[in-house]
Amino acid sequence: MKNISVDKILTWLTLGIIRFVYVREGTNVIITRFGKYVRTLKPGLNWFLSLSGLLGQIHYYYVTDPNTLEVKHTHEIDMKEIVFDFPKEKVISKDNVEFKVDAIVFFRVVEPRKAVFNVNDYVKSLQLTIRSILRDEIGRYNLEQVYCSRGKISRNLEVEADKAVTNWGLDVTQLEIKEFELGDFARELIEQKQEELEKRKQILRAEGLKEAKIQEGEALKAYAEMEAEAIRIKARARAEAEKYKFDAEVYGYKKIAKIIKEEPTILTNYFQLHNAEKISQNLGQGQATTVFLPSDMRLMVRALNVFNESKDLNDNISNKEMENNNQTQV
């Protein structure tokens, strides 16, 4: 083509062999020959061999305008992202409630040849496909689930729609449900569901408070049982101390009785010794000048030893009782 002279080009233009066409930014134009695809013209000034349409011609096709929903006859393919405000569609939920869905679709043409030749009116076909997918997806949920799962349903619709239109050279970039238009029956049903949900929440809160009270009661019960156990341990220790004291006193009394039985005069000597102690106190105070001593000093010493043993035994009993009390307090 570089060797073609200007004269030849002018001649071809005169004969209609070469045709120039300007393609606007954001659009593509398809060239066909005898109805068969030849090539796609990109934005800018393009030329192709035409020969009055015998060697090539611009392809015209029918497509629905996404804004007006009117069918137009055009040769330009819009390559920009198209916002299609989907018409409100009647759907039926799983629990047989009828309502309308208002959705919006964002898509664009990525392969002009497929968009023109693989489907008739790709905008209308996209609308019908999304309508079918929308009805099928909504029919899987009851009204309450649809109302609460708008985002999830929108994502599922977007994925399914994008799969369905891939062979048409289209790419669904976003599909979003804007709102649900509920009838009177559907609105009453939603309000009823919300009231039931609020009642369930109140029941759960009441059950939570009940469980907290039960746990608090169990804690108080456990604390009371610990207190009772401590009291029982303390009482048992006190009883054991009293028993030990009683046994010690009985042991002391038995020992004293045995000594008195073996030596009956020891009791008399004890009292004489006791009197001697008083006499010594009186002498110390200058109240007496005469001292009486028992005739048998050995018995007196024995009586004194018995007195000391009894005193030591009582001291041991008192110390043991104090130790038991300290252990009980701990």
RACORFEN-V134108 format. One record per pair of residues at least 24 apart in sequence whose ideal C-beta (glycine too) atoms are under 8 Angstrom apart, sorted by the first residue. I is the first residue (numbers start at 1). J is the second residue. Records with the same first field share a line. If there is no record, write none. Layout:
BEGIN
I->J + J
END
This chain:
BEGIN
15->51
16->50 + 51 + 52
17->49 + 50 + 51 + 55
18->47 + 48 + 49 + 50
19->47 + 48 + 49 + 50 + 56
20->45 + 46 + 47
21->45 + 46 + 47 + 48 + 58
22->46
23->76
24->76
26->78 + 79 + 80
27->76 + 77 + 78 + 79
28->76 + 77 + 79 + 109 + 112
29->58 + 59 + 75 + 76 + 77
30->58 + 59 + 75 + 77 + 112 + 113 + 116
31->56 + 57 + 58 + 59
32->56 + 57 + 59
33->57
37->113 + 117
40->112 + 113
59->116
61->116
62->120 + 121
63->121 + 122 + 123 + 124
64->121 + 123 + 124 + 127
65->123
66->123
71->121 + 124
77->109 + 112 + 115 + 116
78->109
79->108 + 109 + 112
80->108
81->106 + 107 + 108 + 173
82->106 + 107 + 108 + 123
84->123 + 126 + 127
86->127 + 130
87->127
88->181
89->131 + 134 + 135
91->134 + 135 + 138 + 139
92->135 + 138 + 139
93->138 + 139 + 141 + 142 + 143 + 146
94->139 + 140 + 141 + 142 + 145
95->142 + 143
97->142 + 143 + 185 + 186 + 189
98->183 + 186
99->143 + 180 + 181 + 182 + 183 + 186
100->180 + 181
101->134 + 138 + 177 + 180 + 181
102->177 + 178 + 179 + 180 + 181
103->130 + 134 + 154 + 157 + 175 + 176 + 177 + 178
104->175 + 176 + 178
105->130 + 161 + 172 + 174 + 175
106->172 + 173 + 174 + 175
107->165 + 170 + 171 + 172 + 173
108->170 + 171 + 173
109->169 + 170 + 171
110->169 + 170 + 171
111->169
112->169
113->169
114->167 + 168 + 169
115->168 + 169 + 170
118->167 + 168 + 169
119->168
122->165 + 168 + 169 + 170
125->165 + 168
126->161 + 165 + 168 + 170 + 172
129->161 + 164 + 165
130->157 + 161 + 175
133->157 + 160 + 161 + 164
143->186 + 189 + 190 + 193
144->190 + 193
146->180
147->180 + 190 + 193
150->177 + 180
153->177
233->328
234->328
237->324 + 325 + 327 + 328
238->324 + 325 + 328
240->324
241->320 + 321 + 324 + 325
244->317 + 320 + 321 + 324
245->317 + 320 + 321
248->313 + 316 + 317
249->317
251->313
252->310 + 313 + 314
255->309
256->306 + 310
259->302 + 306
263->299 + 302
265->296 + 299
266->299 + 302 + 303 + 306
267->303
269->294 + 296 + 299 + 300 + 302 + 303
270->303 + 306 + 307
272->300
273->300 + 303 + 304 + 307
END
